[in-house]
Amino acid sequence: MVAREALYNAVRHGGPKSVRMDVGFADDRCIVKVADDGTGFDAASVSASPNGHYGLIGIRERVERIGGKFTLDSHVGAGTKLIIEVPRTLEVAK
């Protein structure tokens, strides 16, 4: 769901000419990178924004909830790149 949301956000909000998704696996984690050449935005404003960007906040929350790492890199006029790293094995709390 987080990969789908990342693609959806890129297309809906960034107005890109292209979006690239790379998925890779290491022994201990899965890494998903989504990058676009769209309009970009001030990444620092996402956590402070009361209106909009709930998709990015939701992605971050979901990834961190399962012990993953979320990295966002975006600049106005320079596109956006998300890196999502999640463990390949999850311990389910009892």
RAWOSUL-V408418 format. One record per helix or strand. SS is the DSSP state (a for helix, b for strand). FROM is the first residue (numbers start at 1). LEN is the number of residues. Records with the same first field share a line. If there is no record, write none. Layout:
SS: FROM-LEN ; FROM-LEN
This chain:
a: 2-13 ; 43-3 ; 54-12
b: 19-7 ; 29-8 ; 69-6 ; 80-8
